[in-house]
Amino acid sequence: MRIALDAMGGDHAPREIVAGAVRAAQELPGLTRLILVGDEQSISRELDSFKHVPDCLTVLHASEVIEMHEKPAQAIRRKKDSSIARAIDLVKDGEADAVVSAGHTGAMVAGATLKLRRLKGVSRPAIAAVLPTENRPLVLVDAGANPECDARLFTEFAIMGSVYSGLIFKQSAPIVGLLSIGEEELKGTEKTREAFDYLSKAPLNFRGNVEGHDVFKGETDVIVCDGFTGNIVLKTSESVAGAIMFWLKRELSQTPMRKLGAALARGGLVSMKERLDPESYGGALLLGVNGVCVITHGASSSNAIFHAVRVAGESLEHQLNTHIVEQLSLLEPEAATL
Amino acid sequence: MRIALDAMGGDHAPREIVAGAVRAAQELPGLTRLILVGDEQSISRELDSFKHVPDCLTVLHASEVIEMHEKPAQAIRRKKDSSIARAIDLVKDGEADAVVSAGHTGAMVAGATLKLRRLKGVSRPAIAAVLPTENRPLVLVDAGANPECDARLFTEFAIMGSVYSGLIFKQSAPIVGLLSIGEEELKGTEKTREAFDYLSKAPLNFRGNVEGHDVFKGETDVIVCDGFTGNIVLKTSESVAGAIMFWLKRELSQTPMRKLGAALARGGLVSMKERLDPESYGGALLLGVNGVCVITHGASSSNAIFHAVRVAGESLEHQLNTHIVEQLSLLEPEAATL
């Protein structure tokens, strides 16, 4: 498989991107080509620091970078030679199977939707983020691609999320929940009540509403919501986890005895930290476009990039998109037309 | 001050409610009367277990209880002799100044709005929840009273939240943020963009959009959003914190060495736990009704009840409602009419 990697995206580009790419090229056996897209000089400089660069790693020059403050669709149209646009073009032109970026999320969504087009049966592509819970990974769709969206889209989100959970996390008949503010069908907003109705009729293992309290309980495999709510849930969760780890560190370094205690319990604390680390989950997938598209955190380290490339590879290996199209075709035609 | 306390609300009623009431009656000097409302027999039985019951503690019999699955407005209308309805009636009839309940949130909101009426200048009462952040308490409004609401209401939420933050947490010129999915004014939904506009023009210390990432950073005193989003943020945050403490406990008990470490660092771990404990924050206030109304967690222990009564007392002492009406009167008449 061939993966295009935006070398200029994220806070630590290109250094961490290149380092993650080198590791991926060394460790992921199915990878036949990993194309670093971006400023050739900067990328080469980073590559020079590695003794051995695997042959499958190549560079494609792109002279521009889409900055975080730019408007997504406009930036994609204007900066034709940006690393994101060029990386997506590689998939569009059949020179790569997947694209990975830690850059501008909106530009990735706009670029992939415009250039790669939607899969058959998909009205709007959606972002699937993965969250750790007490006993299994949770897929949250939509985590930000569609801040405002029709309740009917929730069915597509749920189907795409279920296929993802089934293929990547091996959940058979993934349990789907609708994010709302009460367990009963009638709780929530007009939109969630309408979505409840659509979800009940779809070929899904739909279990009804879930509340904020339930998100991290690990009783649901897929949670659906609009992109506004999903983005806030995702970022708030990261914010809480960050604050807790900050407090914990401060508390545990306040007296010599606590410091000694923390040193003895170090294994447990490290394993906690790893579990909470969003990087090991490989970023979020943009589901519903004709090509595999992985978007990782702006703060991505080389480790996050490695896992993002790994997830892109797994999605290709399991033919995620073929399964999505298949499952969406089972929807009633009336429900499928938006 | 005189406070009515729903003795039948919450998972651990009436035992924990009564225990919290006894402690409040003993420790809060300004309390002249604390009225336990609910089944007289059960309350008396609990009171019997205390050697000394302060004189200010009295009981008002109410024969019914509003159950969690009941529809709020309907339940309030039908169960006229429920503990929630009777407790609110005490405020309505001038026999109490504030009401506290760990019971049905929706019934408290509906009951207080119907019976106590709104304050002058308030279109819709809103729930203000308090969250711990890295360096100061954060007031989140609306945390669930108005799942669907007009963008213009955000200004009222912000003003009420600012008064609360100013009086109770002594923040001068509290910093207000609008919860959205990007820092720029244009990010978000039509509703948040409209709210941004209203907030910019209001007599507030408005700093613009805040994202989920910012919630626990401690750079904002008041965050406003609709009740759907607010409820999900609040409950998700509690869910994350709960999951993390669960993992931490499990990790730290896995080997004898980790156990020893945890024992040595115990002070730090306990102080972490306390900091994350929503109970010490005294529950949420229903702002905008003509009377002080505190709603605490269904899982409230006696400690939570004590703090809820304390917060009700502080709100009375600082004449929260008088200040809210004053601040709302500063709004442009055009902005104030909804």
Interface residues (C-beta under 8 A of the other chain):
Chain A: H69 K71 T133 E134 G144 P147 E148 L179 S180 I181 E184 L186 G188 T189 E190 T192 E211 G212 H213 D214 V215 F216 K217 G227 F228 T229 N231 I232 V233 L234 K235 T236 S237 E238 S239 V240 A241 G242 A243 I244 F246 W247 L248 E251 L252 Q254 T255 M257 R258 L260 G261 A262 A263 L264 A265 R266 G267 G268 L269 S271 M272 R275 L276
Chain B: H69 K71 T133 E134 G144 P147 E148 L179 S180 I181 E184 L186 G188 T189 E190 T192 E211 G212 H213 D214 V215 F216 K217 G227 F228 T229 N231 I232 V233 L234 K235 T236 S237 E238 S239 V240 A241 G242 A243 I244 F246 W247 L248 E251 L252 Q254 T255 M257 R258 L260 G261 A262 A263 L264 A265 R266 G267 G268 L269 S271 M272 R275 L276
